[in-house]
Amino acid sequence: MFYYILRKKLLISNVKYCNLTSTTQHEAEKYKGMIFALNKLNPEYSRRSFSVSHENFLFLKEENLDLLVKPTTPVIGVPQWLKLAINDKRVTSVNTKYPNWKDVLTYNPPKKWRINVVGLGDVGGTLLTGLRLLGVKNICSLGLYDRDESRILRYNYELNQILSPDMLENSINIISLKQSDIFNCDMFIFCVSVGNSELQKDVNDVRLAQFEGNAKIIGHYATLARVHNFKGIFAVVSDPVDLLCKKAFLESNKDSYGNIDYNGLAPEQIRGYGLGVMNARACYFASKQESTKHYIHEGRAFGPHGEGLIIADSIPHYNELLSDALTHSTKTASAKVRSTGFKPYIAPALSSGSLSLLATINFKWHYSATFIGGTFMGCRN
């Protein structure tokens, strides 16, 4: 193993980097800060950085679905002090194939987040309400932007008039934004949606019907994120979240000639928030039968917010029949709401949106689409 010091940070690698300043293993063992494990992987299929949760993930040859499986065989040759650092969550994998990989060394998450929301329709408005009510401890400002200026005015009035009886929870600053300000934040939330199918329209998968229009818009904002050298989280709430995440990644990483150069958003900066409500719906249906109540504590949701979803009733004791039944109920839950004559946006805006976003900025486990082997896939992360 090779050891280096860069910007007062400890870097480790299993291959030699001639352009870095080396240090000794003895000095490395005494280091108490964040450790960065260097890798060289194809950026098309690999993240720029991620937290190393197990010694097997230190020096990967490729990123694939094995990331979802807890390793059982230890890696030979990993020193004990490094294993302890991994257990303490002090090791970050960095892909040096990204031109801007050194940015990872100096990034520090904010203590209180500046969050900007673009798209103030039903989902965006409900999501903002949830953040305003629950995010006082972690959010310092909520920025509002929509092409319809009347919506900005509406939510500026409304959110500023939400106040607890003791009048002590009004610390979130509500800001009306111009387009030039939207990436002056720590988290950008994309809630724009066009081509929303009417309630009576026969559409098998509403989220796919929305892709074409939403893809053009998110491509525009992804390019703006690149122009502004955005370092925060680019959160996608509009459907289909997984496909829009990939669109944002590709468009952000194109130069002015349309060539991919990977100088834009890193894939781990982009998160898709659609699976949270699917897990919540699965919990709801699982609670209806004694045979599936265990899902709440043992189960998992995987995949997209729509077709392709997989609900596993139990990780330790998987039952295919129960899982298939839960998957079907969960996938058709949205249609049940539509059959009442209303659009199903409240639970998605809160379960996939507000609550999952708050879990993200609190560094807690949550459901979102994350980059695995070149695809944005929904899972617990």
C-alpha positions in Angstrom: 0.0 0.0 0.0 1.2 3.5 -0.8 0.6 6.6 1.4 0.5 10.3 0.4 -0.2 13.7 1.9 -2.1 16.3 -0.2 -3.7 19.5 1.2 -2.9 18.1 4.7 -5.1 15.1 4.0 -4.0 11.4 4.1 -4.3 9.5 0.8 -3.8 5.8 0.4 -3.6 3.6 -2.7 -2.7 0.2 -4.0 -0.9 1.7 -7.0 1.8 4.3 -7.1 1.1 8.0 -7.9 4.3 9.6 -9.0 2.9 13.2 -8.8 1.9 13.0 -5.1 4.0 13.6 -2.0 4.6 10.3 -0.3 4.6 9.6 3.5 5.4 6.6 5.6 3.0 4.0 7.0 4.1 5.0 10.5 3.0 8.6 9.9 -0.3 7.3 8.3 -1.1 5.2 11.3 -1.0 8.4 13.5 -3.4 10.3 11.2 -6.8 11.0 12.8 -8.7 12.8 10.1 -10.5 11.7 7.0 -8.6 9.2 4.8 -9.0 9.1 1.1 -8.6 5.8 -0.8 -7.6 6.5 -4.4 -9.0 4.4 -7.3 -8.9 4.6 -11.1 -12.2 3.6 -12.6 -14.2 4.6 -15.7 -16.3 7.6 -14.7 -19.1 6.4 -17.0 -19.8 3.6 -14.6 -18.3 4.8 -11.3 -18.9 7.6 -8.8 -16.3 10.3 -8.0 -16.4 9.5 -4.3 -18.3 7.5 -1.7 -18.0 6.6 2.0 -16.3 3.2 2.4 -18.5 1.0 4.6 -16.4 -2.1 4.4 -12.7 -3.0 3.7 -13.8 -4.9 0.6 -14.9 -1.6 -1.0 -11.5 0.1 -0.5 -10.0 -0.6 -3.9 -12.8 -1.8 -6.3 -12.2 -3.0 -9.8 -15.7 -2.0 -10.7 -18.9 -0.7 -9.1 -21.9 -2.9 -9.5 -24.8 -4.4 -7.6 -22.4 -6.2 -5.3 -22.3 -2.8 -3.4 -25.8 -3.8 -2.0 -24.5 -7.0 -0.5 -22.7 -7.1 2.8 -19.3 -8.8 2.3 -18.6 -11.8 4.4 -14.9 -12.5 3.4 -12.3 -10.1 4.8 -9.6 -8.6 2.5 -6.1 -9.9 3.3 -3.5 -7.2 4.0 -5.7 -4.4 5.3 -4.1 -3.1 8.5 -6.1 -3.0 11.7 -5.8 0.8 12.1 -7.4 1.2 8.7 -10.2 -1.2 9.5 -10.9 0.9 12.6 -11.0 4.1 10.5 -13.5 2.4 8.2 -15.7 1.5 11.1 -15.5 5.1 12.3 -16.7 6.3 8.8 -13.4 8.1 8.2 -12.5 6.6 4.9 -13.7 8.0 1.5 -13.1 6.4 -1.8 -12.0 8.8 -4.5 -12.0 8.1 -8.3 -8.9 10.0 -9.7 -10.2 9.5 -13.3 -12.5 12.5 -12.6 -10.6 15.7 -13.6 -11.9 17.5 -10.5 -11.3 14.7 -8.0 -9.3 16.9 -5.6 -12.5 18.9 -4.8 -13.5 15.9 -2.7 -10.6 16.5 -0.3 -11.8 20.0 0.7 -15.6 19.7 0.7 -17.3 20.1 4.0 -21.1 19.8 4.4 -22.9 22.8 6.0 -24.1 22.9 9.6 -27.3 24.5 8.4 -28.4 24.1 4.8 -29.5 26.6 2.2 -32.1 24.8 0.1 -33.5 26.1 -3.2 -36.6 24.6 -4.7 -37.5 25.0 -8.4 -41.0 24.2 -9.4 -43.8 25.4 -7.0 -46.7 23.2 -8.2 -48.6 20.7 -6.0 -45.5 18.6 -5.2 -43.1 21.5 -4.8 -45.5 23.4 -2.6 -46.3 20.4 -0.3 -42.6 19.5 -0.1 -41.7 23.1 0.9 -44.4 23.0 3.6 -42.9 19.8 5.0 -39.4 21.3 5.1 -40.7 24.5 6.7 -42.4 22.6 9.5 -39.7 20.0 10.2 -36.4 21.6 9.1 -35.9 24.3 11.6 -32.9 22.7 13.2 -31.1 22.0 9.9 -32.2 24.5 7.3 -31.3 28.2 7.4 -33.1 29.2 4.2 -35.6 28.0 1.6 -35.3 29.7 -1.8 -38.4 29.7 -4.1 -38.3 29.7 -7.9 -40.9 29.1 -10.6 -41.5 30.5 -14.1 -44.9 31.7 -12.8 -44.0 34.6 -10.5 -47.4 34.5 -8.8 -46.5 31.1 -7.4 -43.3 32.6 -5.9 -45.3 35.4 -4.3 -47.9 32.9 -3.0 -45.4 30.7 -1.2 -43.4 33.6 0.0 -46.5 34.8 1.8 -47.7 31.4 3.0 -44.4 30.0 4.2 -43.5 33.2 6.1 -46.9 33.0 7.9 -46.3 29.5 9.3 -45.4 30.0 13.0 -45.6 27.9 16.1 -47.7 29.2 19.0 -44.5 29.8 21.1 -43.1 31.9 18.2 -39.7 30.3 18.6 -39.5 28.4 15.3 -39.3 31.1 12.7 -35.6 30.8 12.0 -35.9 29.6 8.3 -35.4 32.5 5.9 -37.8 32.3 3.0 -36.3 33.9 -0.2 -37.8 34.7 -3.6 -35.2 33.8 -6.2 -34.3 34.9 -9.7 -33.0 32.2 -12.1 -29.4 33.6 -11.6 -29.7 32.8 -7.9 -30.9 29.2 -7.9 -27.5 27.6 -7.5 -26.5 29.8 -4.6 -27.3 27.0 -2.2 -26.2 23.7 -0.6 -29.1 21.7 -2.0 -31.0 22.3 -5.3 -34.4 20.5 -5.5 -35.9 20.0 -8.9 -39.7 19.8 -8.7 -40.6 21.0 -12.2 -43.1 18.8 -14.1 -44.6 19.3 -17.5 -47.0 17.0 -19.5 -48.8 15.8 -16.3 -51.4 13.4 -17.5 -55.0 14.3 -16.7 -56.8 12.2 -14.1 -59.1 10.4 -16.5 -56.4 9.8 -19.1 -55.5 6.1 -19.6 -51.7 6.0 -18.9 -50.0 2.8 -17.8 -47.0 4.5 -16.3 -47.5 8.2 -15.7 -43.8 8.8 -14.8 -42.6 7.6 -18.2 -45.2 9.8 -20.0 -43.6 12.8 -18.2 -40.0 12.0 -19.1 -39.7 13.7 -22.5 -40.8 17.2 -21.3 -39.1 17.0 -17.9 -35.8 15.8 -19.5 -35.5 18.9 -21.6 -36.0 21.1 -18.5 -33.6 19.2 -16.2 -31.0 19.3 -18.9 -31.1 23.1 -18.9 -30.7 23.2 -15.1 -27.9 20.6 -15.1 -26.0 22.8 -17.6 -26.5 25.8 -15.3 -25.2 23.8 -12.4 -22.0 23.2 -14.4 -21.7 26.8 -15.3 -22.1 27.8 -11.7 -19.6 25.1 -10.5 -22.3 23.9 -8.1 -20.8 21.8 -5.2 -24.0 20.8 -3.4 -26.7 18.1 -3.8 -28.8 18.2 -7.0 -32.0 16.5 -5.8 -34.5 15.3 -8.3 -38.1 14.9 -7.2 -39.9 15.1 -10.5 -40.7 11.8 -12.3 -39.2 9.6 -13.5 -36.5 10.4 -11.0 -34.0 7.7 -12.0 -34.0 8.6 -15.7 -33.9 12.3 -15.0 -30.9 11.8 -12.7 -29.0 10.1 -15.5 -30.1 12.9 -17.9 -28.8 15.5 -15.4 -25.5 13.7 -15.0 -24.9 13.5 -18.8 -25.9 17.0 -19.6 -23.9 18.5 -16.8 -20.8 16.8 -17.9 -20.8 18.0 -21.6 -18.5 20.8 -22.7 -19.6 23.5 -25.1 -19.1 21.2 -28.0 -21.2 18.4 -26.6 -18.3 16.2 -25.6 -18.4 14.3 -22.2 -15.5 15.6 -20.1 -16.7 14.8 -16.5 -16.1 18.4 -15.3 -19.7 18.9 -14.2 -21.8 17.3 -11.5 -20.3 14.2 -9.9 -22.8 11.3 -9.9 -23.0 11.2 -6.1 -24.1 14.9 -6.1 -27.3 13.8 -7.9 -30.0 12.0 -6.0 -33.4 10.9 -7.1 -36.2 11.0 -4.5 -39.1 8.8 -5.5 -38.6 5.5 -3.7 -39.5 6.8 -0.2 -43.2 6.8 -0.9 -43.0 3.4 -2.4 -41.5 2.1 0.8 -44.2 4.0 2.7 -46.9 2.4 0.6 -45.4 -1.0 1.0 -45.5 -0.5 4.8 -49.1 0.6 4.6 -50.2 -2.6 2.7 -47.9 -4.8 4.7 -49.6 -3.6 7.9 -53.0 -4.9 6.6 -52.1 -8.6 6.9 -50.4 -10.5 9.6 -48.3 -12.5 7.0 -46.6 -9.3 5.8 -46.3 -7.1 8.9 -42.6 -8.1 9.2 -41.9 -6.0 6.1 -41.7 -2.8 8.1 -38.6 -4.1 10.0 -37.2 -6.7 7.6 -38.1 -5.6 4.1 -36.6 -3.4 1.4 -37.7 -1.4 -1.7 -35.5 -1.4 -4.8 -35.7 0.3 -8.2 -37.8 3.1 -9.6 -40.9 4.9 -8.6 -43.1 2.9 -11.0 -42.6 0.0 -13.4 -39.5 -2.0 -12.4 -40.1 -1.6 -8.7 -39.2 -4.5 -6.4 -40.6 -4.8 -2.9 -38.7 -7.6 -1.0 -40.9 -8.7 2.0 -37.8 -9.7 4.0 -34.0 -9.6 3.5 -33.2 -12.4 6.0 -36.3 -14.5 5.1 -37.4 -13.6 1.6 -40.7 -15.0 0.3 -41.3 -14.5 -3.4 -45.1 -14.8 -3.3 -45.5 -12.3 -0.5 -43.0 -10.0 -2.2 -44.8 -10.1 -5.5 -48.1 -9.3 -3.8 -46.6 -6.4 -2.0 -45.0 -5.1 -5.1 -48.3 -5.2 -7.0 -50.2 -3.4 -4.3 -47.5 -0.8 -4.0 -47.2 -0.1 -7.8 -51.0 0.3 -8.1 -51.4 2.5 -5.0 -51.2 5.7 -7.1 -54.0 4.5 -9.4 -56.2 4.0 -6.3 -55.8 7.6 -5.3 -56.5 8.7 -8.9 -59.7 6.7 -8.9 -61.0 9.0 -6.1 -60.7 11.9 -8.5 -57.5 13.4 -7.0 -53.9 13.5 -8.0 -51.6 11.4 -5.7 -49.1 14.0 -4.8 -49.3 14.5 -1.0 -47.6 11.3 0.1 -44.9 11.4 -2.6 -44.1 15.0 -1.7 -43.7 14.2 1.9 -42.4 10.6 2.0 -40.1 10.8 -1.0 -39.6 14.5 -0.7 -39.5 16.4 2.6 -38.8 13.4 5.0 -36.2 11.8 2.7 -34.4 15.1 2.0 -34.3 15.8 5.8 -32.8 12.4 6.4 -30.2 13.1 3.7 -29.0 16.4 5.3 -29.0 14.7 8.7 -26.8 11.9 7.3 -29.4 9.2 8.1 -30.4 6.2 6.1 -33.1 7.0 3.5 -34.4 5.8 0.1 -33.2 7.6 -3.0 -31.8 6.8 -6.4 -28.0 6.7 -6.4 -25.4 5.9 -9.0 -24.5 2.2 -9.2 -22.5 0.9 -12.2 -23.7 3.7 -14.6 -27.3 3.6 -13.6 -29.3 5.6 -11.0 -31.0 2.9 -8.9 -33.4 3.4 -6.0 -32.3 1.8 -2.8 -31.7 2.4 0.9 -28.5 4.4 1.2 
